[in-house]
């Protein structure tokens, strides 16, 4: 068999009901290319390799798990990329769907990497630490709404699908988990530029307790800062509000 490595944030899914729900969510969208992130012991993989007419690849950093997966599922011989997801090049030339029980210690970074590839990744089905899943899906006005929420929702519709109890894993993590689906928006956000949008959002939330006027004063003229919207705090602005403000940046 294999050992679990805490250093890699490994908690393997064992609950077949949860696995079935994740696979069902995946099947609701059409796709040809599929990348699984962190297959680990193969809980999802054993179902994914049986999907018909799918070009499947998996990315796994742990040599021991790679050896186990190749022995257990010979079809995976040339389908595993032996790297961290954060270090790989784009795995397919055409658009691809991403699925995974994402390693919790790098799950936010995984989402930001997917954003870099957004034009090639129409759908993501991911299991995250519940707190990260909630942040990705939360709307303005929520306490957990922040940089991740805004940057993801600028390009993807985010659905929080369901909670997953710690007891569904071996070993049980100290946190609850949540599964979300990201679907690429048909219409792209209208902003001055992607760079301006990212700078504004990060600057606004960097001092989230302050009013926007104080938090982002370096990015606007004194005249623009007189607008009433700057009386609000960052968490009160929608994704569209941030995008609209980029056109007024100095």
N, C-alpha and C positions, 0 to 999 in steps of 0.2 A: 504494500500500500504506500502511503506517503505520510509525511509529518506536516503539521500546520506551523507556519512561520508567523509569529507575532509581528516581526519587523516589517512584514509585507501587508499587515492588516488583514490577514486571512481568516475569514469566517465563512464556512461553506454551507450553502443552502441544502437542507435535507427534506423540507416539507413538499411533498408531491403536489398538494393542492395549490400551493403558492406558485410552484414551477408551471403548473398547467395554466394558471391565470396569466402569468407572464407570457407564455407561448401564445395564448389566445389573443392577448393584446397585440402581440407582434403580427399575428396573421390578419389583423384588421386593415393593414396597409399592404399594397403590392410592392414587391421589391425583387431584385435579381441578385444583388450582391449584399452579403451580410458579414459584418465583422463583430465577433464576440470579444469583449474586453475582459480579461481575467477569468478564463474558464475554470481554473482551479481543479477541483476533482471531477468536473464534467457534468454537474447536476443539470445545467441547461443544455450543455453541448450534446449530450446523448439524444436530445430531442431535435436540436437544430440540424444535426447532420442527416436526419431523416426527412427533412423538408425537401420536396421534389423541385427540380429545376432551379436550385439555388447555388450560387457560387459562394462558398463559405470559407472564411478564414478566421483564425483566432490569434489574439496577441497575449502572450504569457511570459512573464519575466523569470519565473521559478523553474530551474532546470529539472528538479525532481518531479514537478507536476507535468512538465512537458513529456518526460520519459514515461510517466504513468499513463498520460492521455494517449500517446502513440501506441503503447502496448495494448491498452484496453480498447481503443478505437483505431484500428489500423488505417482507416480511411483518412486519418488526420496526418499521415506521414509528412506530406509536403504542404500542409495548410496552417501550420503554427509559426507565427513570427516571434522569435525568441528575444523580446525586448520589452522595455516598459512602454506602455501606450504613449507616454509623453515624449518618447524619443523616436517614434516610428515616422517614416514618410507615409504619404497617402497610400493605403493598401490596394486600392483599385483605381483603374483609369476612369471608370464610369461612376455615377452616383451610387452610394451604398448606405444601408441602414446599419445603425450601431445598437448593440444590445449588451447588457452585462450586469452582473452583480459587482458593481464598481468597488475597487479597494477604497475603504473609507478615508484612508490617510491622504489620498490624492484626488478625491472625487471632484472637488471644486476645480482643480487644475485640469481634470479631464474635460469638464464642461467648457472651460475657456479654450482648450485645444480644439474641441469640436466646433466652437465658434469660428476659429480660423479656417475651418473647412466647410463652413455652413452651406455654401453653394453646392457642395457635393454630398451633403448629409441631410436628406429630406426628413428622416425620422430617427429618433433615439428612444429606446425603451430602457430605462435604467433603474436599478435599485441603489438607493443612497441611504446614508444615515438620515433618519427622519428629519432632522433639523435642516440638512442641506436640501432635501426634497421639498420641504415647506418653503424654504427661502426661494428656491427656483420658481415655485408656483405662486408665491404670495403677491397680492396686489397692493397698490398705494394705500397708505393708512395703517398697514399692518406693522407691528413691532419688528418683524423679521424681514420686512421689505428693504432691500439694499442694492448694492452694486450688482451682485449676481442676478437678482430678480430682474432689474432693468435691462442689463446687457443681454441676458438670455431672451427675455420677452420682446426685445426689440426685433428679434428675427424669428422666434419660434412661438407658437401657441403651446402653452404648458398645461398639461392635465395631471393633477395629482390622482393617481388611480386607486391605490389602497395602501393601508398600513401593513407592515410585516413584523410579527412579534419576534423578540430575541430568541424564543424557544424554537424557532424554525431553522436555527443554524447550529452547526457544530464548529467550535464551541459557541455557546450563546454570547453575543457581544454585550457590552454594558449599555448599549443604546438600542432604541427601537429603529426600525427601518421603514422606508416608504418607496413605492414604485411610481415613477412619473413617465409620461410620454411627451416628447417634444416633437411637434410637427412644424416644418418650415412654413412660414407665412407665404401666401401667394403674392402679396404686395409688400415690397420692401419699404421700410421706414424712410420717410422724407427728412433727412437731416443735412446740414451744411456739408459735413463729411463724417465718415466713420470715426476718424481721429478726434475731431472736435466733440463728437457725441461722447466718446469714451472719456476724454479729459474732463468734460463737464460733469458727467455722472460720478466719476471717481472723486473729483474735487468737492462736489456737493455733499457726498456721503462721508468724506474724510472728517468733517466736523458736523455730524448729523444733528447734534443738539443745538447748533446755532441756526439762526434764520439763514435762508439762502443768501440774503444780501451780504451777510458777514462771511459766509462760507465760500462764495464764489466771486467776491468783489474784484479779484485780480483778473477776471476773464471778461468783464463788461465795463463800459464807460459809466461814469457817475450818472449821466442822464438816463441811460437804460435801467440802471439800478433803482430808479424812482418808481418803476412799475410795481403794482401791488403784489404781483406773484412772488416778488422777492421777500415779502413778509412771511412767507410759508417756510416750513422746513423741508428738506429733501424728501422725506418719506411721504409727504403729502402730494408730490408731483407724479403724474402718470408718465408712462414711457413716452407718450405723444407730447406731453408738456416739455420734457427734456429735449426731445427732437426739435420742437418748434423754437425753443430758446437758443439752439445752436446758431440759428440764422442771425441772432442779435449779438453774438459774441464779437468782441473787438479783436 
